[in-house]
């Protein structure tokens, strides 16, 4: 069963918020956390690579990586407003035809999605109750690089999460901010045959890039959908 509830996503990630995020991105570029992820991926090489951007938001990852030489991208997003504005930005940047857009829950759609050289989940794991399902499913579509940003498990972050979820609760919104164990996330990724290439922390977030080890193969989870 899917952990993603599109109606709650559309409330949290609204048209107003999407427009604000796009305006800020056009003016200032990627925010610091996303920039750390993109810089780490570029350092590993993205030229002529395909990208799968899970929870792509306004499309910052593929806007930047296509400009850096990536060949094509698939953008998956549960919030309708973000998909629409990301598609408009692709047209504006001249990348039409190089990006495929999908609206919905990645896990629910994954069986029909082909693997990509680079897979990114920028602050997406924290939006999903079943971390193992989301991470395992996205790892199964990773040929080479896997870039993730997720909350650190610190007292400060736990306080922020508790307050955020309290506000969602009193507003009647089922959306929740999840703090999954970084150790467990790392364990799931390594078990799938990937090794760490870089790791950086900010006050709230851990930014990590992994690479599939030579000789390792796509997980049996993906093979079962073929």
MDTraj code that builds the backbone (N, CA, C; nanometers):
import mdtraj as md
import numpy as np

residues = "UNK UNK UNK UNK UNK UNK UNK UNK UNK UNK UNK UNK UNK UNK UNK UNK UNK UNK UNK UNK UNK UNK UNK UNK UNK UNK UNK UNK UNK UNK UNK UNK UNK UNK UNK UNK UNK UNK UNK UNK UNK UNK UNK UNK UNK UNK UNK UNK UNK UNK UNK UNK UNK UNK UNK UNK UNK UNK UNK UNK UNK UNK UNK UNK UNK UNK UNK UNK UNK UNK UNK UNK UNK UNK UNK UNK UNK UNK UNK UNK UNK UNK UNK UNK UNK UNK UNK UNK UNK UNK UNK UNK UNK UNK UNK UNK UNK UNK UNK UNK UNK UNK UNK UNK UNK UNK UNK UNK UNK UNK UNK UNK UNK UNK UNK UNK UNK UNK UNK UNK UNK UNK UNK UNK UNK UNK UNK UNK UNK UNK UNK UNK UNK UNK UNK UNK UNK UNK UNK UNK UNK UNK UNK UNK UNK UNK UNK UNK UNK UNK UNK UNK UNK UNK UNK UNK UNK UNK UNK UNK UNK UNK UNK UNK UNK UNK UNK UNK UNK UNK UNK UNK UNK UNK UNK UNK UNK UNK UNK UNK UNK UNK UNK UNK UNK UNK UNK UNK UNK UNK UNK UNK UNK UNK UNK UNK UNK UNK UNK UNK UNK UNK UNK UNK UNK UNK UNK UNK UNK UNK UNK UNK UNK UNK UNK UNK UNK UNK UNK UNK UNK UNK UNK UNK UNK UNK".split()
xyz = np.array([
    [0.0851, -0.1205, 0.0000],
    [0.0000, 0.0000, 0.0000],
    [0.0878, 0.1243, 0.0000],
    [0.0502, 0.2216, -0.0748],
    [0.1253, 0.3466, -0.0829],
    [0.1165, 0.4250, 0.0470],
    [0.2304, 0.4842, 0.0858],
    [0.2329, 0.5723, 0.2027],
    [0.2049, 0.7169, 0.1635],
    [0.2034, 0.7426, 0.0356],
    [0.1877, 0.8789, -0.0140],
    [0.0399, 0.9122, -0.0300],
    [-0.0022, 1.0286, 0.0205],
    [-0.1407, 1.0732, 0.0075],
    [-0.1409, 1.2037, -0.0721],
    [-0.1640, 1.1956, -0.2042],
    [-0.1532, 1.3126, -0.2916],
    [-0.2324, 1.4339, -0.2448],
    [-0.3517, 1.4117, -0.1856],
    [-0.4330, 1.5258, -0.1417],
    [-0.3609, 1.6064, -0.0345],
    [-0.2959, 1.5384, 0.0593],
    [-0.2236, 1.6097, 0.1645],
    [-0.0994, 1.6779, 0.1081],
    [-0.0367, 1.6172, 0.0070],
    [0.0783, 1.6798, -0.0573],
    [0.0385, 1.8102, -0.1248],
    [-0.0776, 1.8109, -0.1899],
    [-0.1216, 1.9306, -0.2605],
    [-0.1514, 2.0454, -0.1646],
    [-0.1911, 2.0126, -0.0405],
    [-0.2145, 2.1168, 0.0592],
    [-0.0825, 2.1747, 0.1075],
    [0.0123, 2.0873, 0.1405],
    [0.1424, 2.1324, 0.1925],
    [0.2251, 2.1979, 0.0823],
    [0.2316, 2.1311, -0.0333],
    [0.3116, 2.1806, -0.1454],
    [0.2162, 2.2431, -0.2475],
    [0.1660, 2.3581, -0.2116],
    [0.0589, 2.4247, -0.2852],
    [0.1110, 2.5053, -0.4041],
    [0.0163, 2.5573, -0.4814],
    [0.0503, 2.6464, -0.5932],
    [0.1284, 2.7677, -0.5439],
    [0.0854, 2.8253, -0.4328],
    [0.1529, 2.9425, -0.3775],
    [0.2962, 2.9108, -0.3389],
    [0.3157, 2.7975, -0.2721],
    [0.4499, 2.7590, -0.2309],
    [0.5377, 2.7258, -0.3506],
    [0.4807, 2.6564, -0.4489],
    [0.5566, 2.6220, -0.5689],
    [0.6024, 2.7481, -0.6427],
    [0.5136, 2.8453, -0.6548],
    [0.5470, 2.9712, -0.7229],
    [0.6568, 3.0448, -0.6476],
    [0.6492, 3.0443, -0.5159],
    [0.7506, 3.1098, -0.4338],
    [0.8861, 3.0410, -0.4502],
    [0.8845, 2.9073, -0.4492],
    [1.0092, 2.8325, -0.4659],
    [1.0723, 2.8589, -0.6025],
    [0.9899, 2.8641, -0.7075],
    [1.0425, 2.8870, -0.8417],
    [1.0992, 3.0278, -0.8540],
    [1.0301, 3.1242, -0.7968],
    [1.0776, 3.2625, -0.8013],
    [1.2127, 3.2755, -0.7311],
    [1.2250, 3.2119, -0.6156],
    [1.3519, 3.2167, -0.5419],
    [1.4634, 3.1477, -0.6199],
    [1.4311, 3.0334, -0.6814],
    [1.5316, 2.9605, -0.7583],
    [1.5795, 3.0418, -0.8778],
    [1.4882, 3.1064, -0.9487],
    [1.5285, 3.1878, -1.0630],
    [1.6191, 3.3030, -1.0216],
    [1.5967, 3.3544, -0.9028],
    [1.6730, 3.4692, -0.8559],
    [1.8070, 3.4297, -0.7944],
    [1.8066, 3.3178, -0.7168],
    [1.9250, 3.2839, -0.6376],
    [1.9883, 3.1497, -0.6720],
    [1.9234, 3.0706, -0.7567],
    [1.9756, 2.9383, -0.7869],
    [1.9378, 2.8382, -0.6794],
    [1.9953, 2.7183, -0.6825],
    [1.9616, 2.6157, -0.5834],
    [1.9942, 2.6617, -0.4414],
    [1.9141, 2.6177, -0.3452],
    [1.9474, 2.6504, -0.2069],
    [2.0713, 2.5724, -0.1651],
    [2.1257, 2.6034, -0.0487],
    [2.2542, 2.5485, -0.0078],
    [2.2549, 2.3966, -0.0038],
    [2.1487, 2.3372, 0.0505],
    [2.1453, 2.1916, 0.0637],
    [2.1421, 2.1237, -0.0724],
    [2.0570, 2.1718, -0.1619],
    [2.0495, 2.1140, -0.2957],
    [2.1796, 2.1371, -0.3718],
    [2.2399, 2.2521, -0.3508],
    [2.3670, 2.2803, -0.4182],
    [2.4754, 2.1811, -0.3756],
    [2.4775, 2.1457, -0.2473],
    [2.5741, 2.0465, -0.1991],
    [2.5525, 1.9130, -0.2709],
    [2.4271, 1.8734, -0.2869],
    [2.3969, 1.7491, -0.3569],
    [2.4398, 1.7567, -0.5022],
    [2.4045, 1.8637, -0.5699],
    [2.4378, 1.8771, -0.7117],
    [2.5887, 1.8840, -0.7343],
    [2.6585, 1.9563, -0.6489],
    [2.8045, 1.9653, -0.6616],
    [2.8692, 1.8278, -0.6445],
    [2.8172, 1.7490, -0.5499],
    [2.8722, 1.6156, -0.5276],
    [2.8473, 1.5252, -0.6479],
    [2.7303, 1.5352, -0.7075],
    [2.7000, 1.4549, -0.8257],
    [2.7848, 1.4976, -0.9449],
    [2.7983, 1.6277, -0.9641],
    [2.8800, 1.6774, -1.0747],
    [3.0251, 1.6338, -1.0600],
    [3.0725, 1.6270, -0.9354],
    [3.2104, 1.5842, -0.9114],
    [3.2321, 1.4389, -0.9529],
    [3.1254, 1.3603, -0.9511],
    [3.1345, 1.2200, -0.9935],
    [3.1183, 1.2057, -1.1441],
    [3.0668, 1.3118, -1.2106],
    [3.0482, 1.3098, -1.3548],
    [2.9056, 1.2770, -1.3956],
    [2.8404, 1.3700, -1.4623],
    [2.7012, 1.3487, -1.5057],
    [2.6844, 1.3636, -1.6569],
    [2.7913, 1.3898, -1.7289],
    [2.7807, 1.4081, -1.8740],
    [2.7227, 1.2840, -1.9401],
    [2.6223, 1.3056, -2.0237],
    [2.5553, 1.2012, -2.1022],
    [2.4829, 1.0985, -2.0147],
    [2.4614, 1.1299, -1.8895],
    [2.3917, 1.0388, -1.7984],
    [2.2413, 1.0656, -1.8001],
    [2.1632, 0.9622, -1.7676],
    [2.0193, 0.9795, -1.7510],
    [1.9891, 0.9990, -1.6029],
    [1.8835, 1.0758, -1.5744],
    [1.8497, 1.1122, -1.4369],
    [1.7068, 1.0705, -1.4051],
    [1.6880, 1.0174, -1.2856],
    [1.5556, 0.9928, -1.2300],
    [1.5455, 1.0761, -1.1029],
    [1.4596, 1.1777, -1.1049],
    [1.4465, 1.2714, -0.9934],
    [1.3158, 1.2421, -0.9200],
    [1.3265, 1.1739, -0.8070],
    [1.2093, 1.1331, -0.7292],
    [1.1711, 1.2462, -0.6335],
    [1.0446, 1.2895, -0.6408],
    [1.0027, 1.4037, -0.5608],
    [1.0709, 1.5296, -0.6095],
    [1.0658, 1.5500, -0.7395],
    [1.1475, 1.6516, -0.8054],
    [1.1122, 1.7958, -0.7787],
    [0.9981, 1.8238, -0.7138],
    [0.9634, 1.9623, -0.6831],
    [0.9506, 2.0476, -0.8076],
    [1.0170, 2.1620, -0.8090],
    [1.0133, 2.2494, -0.9262],
    [1.1193, 2.2111, -1.0296],
    [1.1905, 2.0999, -1.0030],
    [1.2828, 2.0471, -1.1031],
    [1.4248, 2.0983, -1.0944],
    [1.4650, 2.1496, -0.9795],
    [1.5991, 2.2079, -0.9676],
    [1.7076, 2.1087, -1.0086],
    [1.6963, 1.9833, -0.9626],
    [1.8011, 1.8853, -0.9922],
    [1.8192, 1.8663, -1.1421],
    [1.7098, 1.8454, -1.2154],
    [1.7296, 1.8220, -1.3588],
    [1.7551, 1.9509, -1.4356],
    [1.7036, 2.0654, -1.3901],
    [1.7406, 2.1908, -1.4563],
    [1.8932, 2.2072, -1.4542],
    [1.9521, 2.1822, -1.3377],
    [2.0964, 2.2035, -1.3199],
    [2.1796, 2.0936, -1.3853],
    [2.1370, 1.9687, -1.3724],
    [2.2178, 1.8600, -1.4265],
    [2.2079, 1.8491, -1.5779],
    [2.0926, 1.8841, -1.6347],
    [2.0843, 1.8911, -1.7807],
    [2.1774, 1.9992, -1.8338],
    [2.1813, 2.1123, -1.7632],
    [2.2717, 2.2207, -1.8034],
    [2.4180, 2.1779, -1.7903],
    [2.4448, 2.0810, -1.7011],
    [2.5817, 2.0329, -1.6792],
    [2.6177, 1.9173, -1.7717],
    [2.5247, 1.8788, -1.8612],
    [2.5578, 1.7776, -1.9604],
    [2.4822, 1.6473, -1.9507],
    [2.3940, 1.6318, -1.8521],
    [2.3126, 1.5101, -1.8458],
    [2.2261, 1.4995, -1.9714],
    [2.1948, 1.3765, -2.0110],
    [2.1256, 1.3562, -2.1386],
    [1.9750, 1.3771, -2.1288],
    [1.9112, 1.3204, -2.0260],
    [1.7663, 1.3283, -2.0136],
    [1.7272, 1.3039, -1.8687],
    [1.5999, 1.3288, -1.8378],
    [1.5544, 1.3129, -1.7001],
    [1.4093, 1.2681, -1.6957],
    [1.3765, 1.1952, -1.5899],
    [1.2381, 1.1638, -1.5544],
    [1.2116, 1.2311, -1.4208],
    [1.1071, 1.3113, -1.4164],
    [1.0708, 1.3902, -1.2982],
    [0.9407, 1.3337, -1.2424],
    [0.9453, 1.2869, -1.1168],
    [0.8270, 1.2310, -1.0518],
    [0.7944, 1.3150, -0.9293],
    [0.6700, 1.3584, -0.9184],
    [0.6301, 1.4484, -0.8092],
    [0.4839, 1.4235, -0.7729],
    [0.4560, 1.4189, -0.6420],
    [0.3194, 1.3926, -0.5953],
    [0.2330, 1.5174, -0.5925],
    [0.2938, 1.6361, -0.5883],
    [0.2176, 1.7613, -0.5806],
    [0.1955, 1.8171, -0.7210],
    [0.0712, 1.8322, -0.7575],
    [0.0359, 1.8704, -0.8950],
    [0.0925, 2.0058, -0.9356],
    [0.0878, 2.1046, -0.8463],
    [0.1347, 2.2390, -0.8799],
    [0.2835, 2.2381, -0.9139],
    [0.3605, 2.1579, -0.8438],
    [0.5045, 2.1520, -0.8689],
    [0.5342, 2.0890, -1.0043],
    [0.4583, 1.9869, -1.0406],
    [0.4777, 1.9254, -1.1727],
    [0.4511, 2.0280, -1.2821],
    [0.3439, 2.1023, -1.2684],
    [0.3062, 2.2000, -1.3705],
    [0.4117, 2.3098, -1.3850],
    [0.4580, 2.3654, -1.2730],
    [0.5564, 2.4731, -1.2804],
    [0.6929, 2.4222, -1.3257],
    [0.7279, 2.3004, -1.2868],
    [0.8540, 2.2427, -1.3339],
    [0.8526, 2.2252, -1.4850],
    [0.7382, 2.1825, -1.5392],
    [0.7262, 2.1643, -1.6843],
    [0.7356, 2.2978, -1.7574],
    [0.6755, 2.4010, -1.6991],
    [0.6858, 2.5346, -1.7586],
    [0.8302, 2.5835, -1.7581],
    [0.9023, 2.5535, -1.6509],
    [1.0424, 2.5975, -1.6419],
    [1.1305, 2.5219, -1.7408],
    [1.0997, 2.3955, -1.7645],
    [1.1726, 2.3183, -1.8647],
    [1.1582, 2.3829, -2.0024],
    [1.0381, 2.4232, -2.0362],
    [1.0143, 2.4914, -2.1635],
    [1.0946, 2.6210, -2.1698],
    [1.0917, 2.6969, -2.0618],
    [1.1616, 2.8257, -2.0584],
    [1.3127, 2.8088, -2.0754],
    [1.3656, 2.6993, -2.0226],
    [1.5102, 2.6756, -2.0283],
    [1.5536, 2.6028, -2.1560],
    [1.4588, 2.5676, -2.2391],
    [1.4926, 2.5031, -2.3654],
    [1.5235, 2.3554, -2.3543],
    [1.4723, 2.2902, -2.2492],
    [1.4966, 2.1476, -2.2295],
    [1.3761, 2.0621, -2.2671],
    [1.2796, 2.1188, -2.3360],
    [1.1610, 2.0429, -2.3764],
    [1.2043, 1.9215, -2.4584],
    [1.1425, 1.8092, -2.4316],
    [1.1776, 1.6875, -2.5022],
    [1.2820, 1.6045, -2.4317],
    [1.3487, 1.6645, -2.3319],
    [1.4523, 1.5912, -2.2586],
    [1.4051, 1.5484, -2.1202],
    [1.2855, 1.5931, -2.0803],
    [1.2330, 1.5597, -1.9477],
    [1.0941, 1.4985, -1.9599],
    [1.0753, 1.3853, -1.8954],
    [0.9433, 1.3218, -1.8861],
    [0.8869, 1.3490, -1.7469],
    [0.7621, 1.3936, -1.7413],
    [0.6993, 1.4262, -1.6134],
    [0.5939, 1.3221, -1.5766],
    [0.5984, 1.2802, -1.4501],
    [0.5005, 1.1871, -1.3961],
    [0.4456, 1.2439, -1.2663],
    [0.3141, 1.2405, -1.2532],
    [0.2486, 1.2926, -1.1330],
    [0.1954, 1.1764, -1.0506],
    [0.2393, 1.1669, -0.9256],
    [0.1890, 1.0619, -0.8388],
    [0.2949, 1.0114, -0.7437],
    [0.2627, 0.9006, -0.6769],
    [0.3517, 0.8370, -0.5800],
    [0.4530, 0.7510, -0.6541],
    [0.5794, 0.7782, -0.6347],
    [0.6842, 0.7040, -0.7042],
    [0.6724, 0.5536, -0.6824],
    [0.6504, 0.5117, -0.5585],
    [0.6431, 0.3682, -0.5304],
    [0.5301, 0.3026, -0.6082],
    [0.4171, 0.3699, -0.6193],
    [0.3033, 0.3159, -0.6929],
    [0.3306, 0.3094, -0.8429],
    [0.4142, 0.4015, -0.8933],
    [0.4418, 0.4089, -1.0371],
    [0.5678, 0.3331, -1.0782],
    [0.6462, 0.2896, -0.9814],
    [0.7824, 0.2436, -1.0071],
    [0.7921, 0.1264, -1.1039],
    [0.6946, 0.0366, -1.1027],
    [0.7034, -0.0816, -1.1883],
    [0.7152, -0.0456, -1.3360],
    [0.6677, 0.0720, -1.3746],
    [0.6705, 0.1140, -1.5153],
    [0.7824, 0.2137, -1.5452],
    [0.8712, 0.2348, -1.4500],
    [0.9783, 0.3322, -1.4668],
    [1.1102, 0.2597, -1.4904],
    [1.1811, 0.2980, -1.5946],
    [1.3080, 0.2348, -1.6281],
    [1.4214, 0.2880, -1.5390],
    [1.5258, 0.2084, -1.5184],
    [1.6408, 0.2545, -1.4403],
    [1.7087, 0.3740, -1.5051],
    [1.7807, 0.4501, -1.4242],
    [1.8563, 0.5661, -1.4727],
    [1.9982, 0.5590, -1.4175],
    [2.0888, 0.6300, -1.4837],
    [2.2271, 0.6331, -1.4364],
    [2.2377, 0.7010, -1.3007],
    [2.1605, 0.8075, -1.2825],
    [2.1642, 0.8866, -1.1595],
    [2.0225, 0.8960, -1.1036],
    [2.0065, 0.8671, -0.9752],
    [1.8775, 0.8798, -0.9078],
    [1.8933, 0.9755, -0.7905],
    [1.8013, 1.0709, -0.7784],
    [1.8077, 1.1680, -0.6689],
    [1.6784, 1.1693, -0.5888],
    [1.6938, 1.1836, -0.4570],
    [1.5823, 1.2039, -0.3649],
    [1.6236, 1.3164, -0.2709],
    [1.5927, 1.4379, -0.3088],
    [1.6320, 1.5559, -0.2313],
    [1.5194, 1.5920, -0.1341],
    [1.5379, 1.5589, -0.0071],
    [1.4395, 1.5841, 0.0979],
    [1.3041, 1.5210, 0.0632],
    [1.3113, 1.3923, 0.0282],
    [1.1931, 1.3143, -0.0071],
    [1.1699, 1.2030, 0.0945],
    [1.2754, 1.1421, 0.1428],
    [1.2626, 1.0329, 0.2398],
    [1.1869, 1.0793, 0.3636],
    [1.2025, 1.2055, 0.4001],
    [1.1353, 1.2595, 0.5186],
    [0.9848, 1.2765, 0.4982],
    [0.9380, 1.2610, 0.3751],
    [0.7950, 1.2740, 0.3450],
    [0.7262, 1.1385, 0.3372],
    [0.7994, 1.0304, 0.3632],
    [0.7476, 0.8962, 0.3402],
    [0.7588, 0.8131, 0.4666],
    [0.6471, 0.7517, 0.5066],
    [0.6459, 0.6743, 0.6312],
    [0.7321, 0.5483, 0.6211],
    [0.7237, 0.4792, 0.5081],
    [0.7960, 0.3535, 0.4908],
    [0.9273, 0.3804, 0.4186],
    [1.0291, 0.4144, 0.4972],
    [1.1593, 0.4475, 0.4385],
    [1.2149, 0.3337, 0.3564],
    [1.2119, 0.2118, 0.4105],
    [1.2731, 0.0981, 0.3427],
    [1.2091, 0.0736, 0.2064],
    [1.0777, 0.0885, 0.1981],
    [1.0090, 0.0672, 0.0710],
    [1.0515, 0.1709, -0.0325],
    [1.0536, 0.2974, 0.0081],
    [1.0911, 0.4042, -0.0844],
    [1.2360, 0.3916, -0.1283],
    [1.3256, 0.3712, -0.0339],
    [1.4682, 0.3653, -0.0663],
    [1.4992, 0.2405, -0.1485],
    [1.4464, 0.1262, -0.1093],
    [1.4724, 0.0031, -0.1838],
    [1.4203, 0.0124, -0.3268],
    [1.3018, 0.0690, -0.3427],
    [1.2423, 0.0808, -0.4759],
    [1.3223, 0.1762, -0.5637],
    [1.3679, 0.2870, -0.5079],
    [1.4466, 0.3820, -0.5870],
    [1.5873, 0.3290, -0.6140],
    [1.6440, 0.2544, -0.5207],
    [1.7750, 0.1929, -0.5440],
    [1.7704, 0.0934, -0.6592],
    [1.6575, 0.0260, -0.6721],
    [1.6436, -0.0737, -0.7780],
    [1.6456, -0.0108, -0.9165],
    [1.6274, 0.1200, -0.9245],
    [1.6301, 0.1906, -1.0519],
    [1.7585, 0.2716, -1.0696],
    [1.8574, 0.2421, -0.9876],
    [1.9840, 0.3154, -0.9904],
    [2.0922, 0.2340, -1.0589],
    [2.1407, 0.2821, -1.1719],
    [2.2493, 0.2131, -1.2410],
    [2.3859, 0.2513, -1.1837],
    [2.4007, 0.3805, -1.1435],
    [2.5345, 0.4263, -1.1065],
    [2.5369, 0.5087, -0.9795],
    [2.4784, 0.6291, -0.9808],
    [2.4860, 0.7199, -0.8663],
    [2.3505, 0.7352, -0.7989],
    [2.3549, 0.7461, -0.6667],
    [2.2332, 0.7617, -0.5856],
    [2.2579, 0.8771, -0.4899],
    [2.1847, 0.9882, -0.5113],
    [2.2025, 1.1066, -0.4285],
    [2.0817, 1.1300, -0.3400],
    [2.1043, 1.1415, -0.2093],
    [1.9930, 1.1559, -0.1149],
    [2.0198, 1.2689, -0.0156],
    [1.9112, 1.3345, 0.0237],
    [1.9150, 1.4340, 0.1309],
    [1.8038, 1.3966, 0.2284],
    [1.8396, 1.3780, 0.3552],
    [1.7414, 1.3384, 0.4551],
    [1.7764, 1.4037, 0.5894],
    [1.6800, 1.4102, 0.6820],
    [1.7056, 1.4797, 0.8090],
    [1.8108, 1.4099, 0.8944],
    [1.8919, 1.4894, 0.9616],
    [1.9817, 1.4360, 1.0625],
    [1.9005, 1.3973, 1.1860],
    [1.9510, 1.3027, 1.2615],
    [1.8802, 1.2565, 1.3805],
    [1.9383, 1.3247, 1.5044],
    [1.9164, 1.4568, 1.5125],
    [1.9666, 1.5346, 1.6249],
    [1.8504, 1.5869, 1.7082],
    [1.8818, 1.6360, 1.8268],
    [1.7769, 1.6883, 1.9135],
    [1.7067, 1.8070, 1.8486],
    [1.7839, 1.8949, 1.7857],
    [1.7253, 2.0114, 1.7193],
    [1.6271, 1.9689, 1.6105],
    [1.6672, 1.8734, 1.5274],
    [1.5811, 1.8287, 1.4179],
    [1.4559, 1.7609, 1.4730],
    [1.4700, 1.6863, 1.5802],
    [1.3533, 1.6199, 1.6406],
    [1.2537, 1.7219, 1.6942],
    [1.3044, 1.8311, 1.7502],
    [1.2154, 1.9374, 1.7992],
    [1.1407, 2.0023, 1.6829],
    [1.2139, 2.0315, 1.5747],
    [1.1517, 2.0901, 1.4555],
    [1.0443, 1.9964, 1.4002],
    [1.0758, 1.8673, 1.3923],
    [0.9801, 1.7701, 1.3389],
    [0.8561, 1.7604, 1.4269],
    [0.8765, 1.7592, 1.5583],
    [0.7628, 1.7485, 1.6503],
    [0.6702, 1.8688, 1.6373],
    [0.7271, 1.9880, 1.6280],
    [0.6469, 2.1088, 1.6142],
    [0.5743, 2.1115, 1.4799],
    [0.6453, 2.0749, 1.3742],
    [0.5862, 2.0715, 1.2408],
    [0.4682, 1.9747, 1.2361],
    [0.4857, 1.8572, 1.2927],
    [0.3794, 1.7573, 1.2903],
    [0.2624, 1.7961, 1.3800],
    [0.2905, 1.8693, 1.4870],
    [0.1828, 1.9208, 1.5716],
    [0.0947, 2.0167, 1.4920],
    [0.1570, 2.1031, 1.4131],
    [0.0805, 2.1966, 1.3309],
    [-0.0026, 2.1235, 1.2263],
    [0.0549, 2.0206, 1.1627],
    [-0.0220, 1.9419, 1.0665],
    [-0.1417, 1.8769, 1.1352],
    [-0.1197, 1.8257, 1.2555],
    [-0.2248, 1.7527, 1.3260],
    [-0.3427, 1.8438, 1.3601],
    [-0.3136, 1.9610, 1.4140],
    [-0.4240, 2.0490, 1.4554],
    [-0.4971, 2.1076, 1.3346],
    [-0.4305, 2.1071, 1.2183],
    [-0.4947, 2.1548, 1.0963],
    [-0.5680, 2.0430, 1.0229],
    [-0.5609, 1.9218, 1.0762],
    [-0.6301, 1.8094, 1.0160],
    [-0.5655, 1.7557, 0.8905],
    [-0.4365, 1.7844, 0.8707],
    [-0.3656, 1.7361, 0.7525],
    [-0.2880, 1.6098, 0.7888],
    [-0.3095, 1.4973, 0.7190],
    [-0.2401, 1.3723, 0.7524],
    [-0.0920, 1.3704, 0.7134],
    [-0.0455, 1.4718, 0.6419],
    [0.0963, 1.4766, 0.6037],
    [0.1825, 1.4823, 0.7291],
    [0.2952, 1.4090, 0.7281],
    [0.3875, 1.4095, 0.8408],
    [0.5317, 1.4215, 0.7932],
    [0.6144, 1.4802, 0.8798],
    [0.7587, 1.4930, 0.8575],
    [0.8248, 1.3801, 0.9362],
    [0.8958, 1.2923, 0.8664],
    [0.9544, 1.1741, 0.9293],
    [1.1062, 1.1869, 0.9434],
    [1.1562, 1.1465, 1.0584],
    [1.3004, 1.1358, 1.0794],
    [1.3337, 0.9876, 1.0852],
    [1.3903, 0.9360, 0.9792],
    [1.4317, 0.7960, 0.9759],
    [1.5791, 0.7869, 1.0147],
    [1.6160, 0.6783, 1.0754],
    [1.7533, 0.6596, 1.1225],
    [1.8534, 0.6695, 1.0072],
    [1.9475, 0.7641, 1.0130],
    [2.0507, 0.7710, 0.9091],
    [2.1306, 0.6409, 0.8982],
    [2.1537, 0.5775, 1.0112],
    [2.2261, 0.4497, 1.0092],
    [2.1483, 0.3451, 0.9302],
    [2.0165, 0.3409, 0.9493],
    [1.9348, 0.2431, 0.8790],
    [1.9252, 0.2764, 0.7302],
    [1.9152, 0.4042, 0.6964],
    [1.9144, 0.4434, 0.5551],
    [2.0430, 0.3980, 0.4879],
    [2.1554, 0.4250, 0.5537],
    [2.2857, 0.3846, 0.5001],
    [2.2937, 0.2325, 0.4850],
    [2.2405, 0.1592, 0.5809],
    [2.2443, 0.0127, 0.5758],
    [2.1653, -0.0402, 0.4561],
    [2.0467, 0.0162, 0.4337],
    [1.9637, -0.0269, 0.3208],
    [2.0356, 0.0002, 0.1883],
    [2.0995, 0.1164, 0.1777],
    [2.1691, 0.1528, 0.0538],
    [2.2889, 0.0621, 0.0295],
    [2.3692, 0.0385, 0.1328],
    [2.4867, -0.0484, 0.1169],
    [2.4455, -0.1920, 0.0832],
    [2.3370, -0.2375, 0.1435],
    [2.2900, -0.3738, 0.1199],
    [2.2502, -0.3935, -0.0265],
    [2.2117, -0.2844, -0.0934],
    [2.1740, -0.2912, -0.2350],
    [2.2944, -0.2891, -0.3282],
    [2.4146, -0.2836, -0.2724],
    [2.5343, -0.2909, -0.3548],
    [2.5968, -0.1572, -0.3896],
    [2.5670, -0.0528, -0.3117],
    [2.6251, 0.0793, -0.3360],
    [2.7213, 0.1151, -0.2230],
    [2.8193, 0.1970, -0.2557],
    [2.9186, 0.2418, -0.1588],
    [2.9181, 0.3946, -0.1518],
    [2.9453, 0.4512, -0.0343],
    [2.9440, 0.5975, -0.0199],
    [3.0572, 0.6642, -0.0962],
    [3.0249, 0.7781, -0.1606],
    [3.1248, 0.8582, -0.2301],
    [3.1479, 0.9920, -0.1603],
    [3.0423, 1.0475, -0.1009],
    [3.0581, 1.1741, -0.0284],
    [2.9457, 1.1883, 0.0723],
    [2.9725, 1.2676, 0.1765],
    [2.8713, 1.2933, 0.2794],
    [2.8986, 1.4290, 0.3420],
    [2.7954, 1.5124, 0.3467],
    [2.8051, 1.6445, 0.4083],
    [2.6833, 1.6683, 0.4953],
    [2.7030, 1.7375, 0.6075],
    [2.5925, 1.7705, 0.6966],
    [2.5711, 1.9207, 0.7039],
    [2.4437, 1.9596, 0.7089],
    [2.4067, 2.0962, 0.7442],
    [2.3385, 2.0889, 0.8806],
    [2.2849, 2.1983, 0.9269],
    [2.2187, 2.1974, 1.0571],
    [2.1046, 2.0958, 1.0607],
    [2.0269, 2.0891, 0.9511],
    [1.9088, 2.0026, 0.9457],
    [1.9302, 1.8728, 0.8692],
    [2.0166, 1.8765, 0.7678],
    [2.0156, 1.7714, 0.6671],
    [2.1489, 1.6995, 0.6503],
    [2.1416, 1.5744, 0.6070],
    [2.2585, 1.4999, 0.5601],
    [2.2477, 1.4860, 0.4090],
    [2.3550, 1.5176, 0.3402],
    [2.3623, 1.5108, 0.1940],
    [2.4622, 1.4016, 0.1587],
    [2.4174, 1.2967, 0.0934],
    [2.5055, 1.1832, 0.0663],
    [2.4909, 1.1357, -0.0775],
    [2.6022, 1.0941, -0.1347],
    [2.6035, 1.0358, -0.2687],
    [2.6698, 0.8991, -0.2608],
    [2.6055, 0.8008, -0.3211],
    [2.6558, 0.6636, -0.3258],
    [2.6754, 0.6226, -0.4717],
    [2.7610, 0.5242, -0.4901],
    [2.7852, 0.4709, -0.6243],
    [2.7705, 0.3192, -0.6224],
    [2.7077, 0.2659, -0.7263],
    [2.6934, 0.1206, -0.7344],
    [2.8298, 0.0567, -0.7553],
    [2.8591, -0.0438, -0.6742],
    [2.9893, -0.1095, -0.6827],
    [3.0018, -0.1888, -0.8117],
    [3.1218, -0.1911, -0.8708],
    [3.1420, -0.2715, -0.9919],
    [3.1034, -0.4167, -0.9657],
    [3.0259, -0.4715, -1.0571],
    [2.9859, -0.6104, -1.0431],
    [2.8553, -0.6303, -0.9710],
    [2.8075, -0.5267, -0.8980],
    [2.6787, -0.5408, -0.8307],
    [2.5688, -0.5205, -0.9338],
    [2.4524, -0.5740, -0.9073],
    [2.3420, -0.5676, -1.0025],
    [2.2220, -0.5017, -0.9398],
    [2.1243, -0.4702, -1.0241],
    [1.9991, -0.4155, -0.9748],
    [1.9353, -0.5163, -0.8809],
    [1.8682, -0.4663, -0.7795],
    [1.8113, -0.5541, -0.6780],
    [1.7005, -0.6423, -0.7345],
    [1.6736, -0.7505, -0.6611],
    [1.5688, -0.8424, -0.7026],
    [1.4322, -0.7754, -0.7024],
    [1.4169, -0.6663, -0.6243],
    [1.2891, -0.5949, -0.6230],
    [1.2567, -0.5455, -0.7615],
    [1.3569, -0.4900, -0.8330],
    [1.3306, -0.4439, -0.9699],
    [1.3097, -0.5615, -1.0643],
    [1.3930, -0.6652, -1.0465],
    [1.3824, -0.7805, -1.1359],
    [1.2434, -0.8422, -1.1299],
    [1.1800, -0.8359, -1.0133],
    [1.0479, -0.8965, -0.9983],
    [0.9414, -0.8231, -1.0778],
    [0.9702, -0.6983, -1.1217],
    [0.8730, -0.6211, -1.1980],
    [0.8964, -0.6333, -1.3483],
    [1.0027, -0.7011, -1.3887],
    [1.0303, -0.7101, -1.5311],
    [0.9387, -0.8110, -1.5998],
])
top = md.Topology()
chain = top.add_chain()
for i, resn in enumerate(residues, 1):
    res = top.add_residue(resn, chain, resSeq=i)
    for name in ("N", "CA", "C"):
        top.add_atom(name, md.element.get_by_symbol(name[0]), res)
traj = md.Trajectory(xyz[None], top)
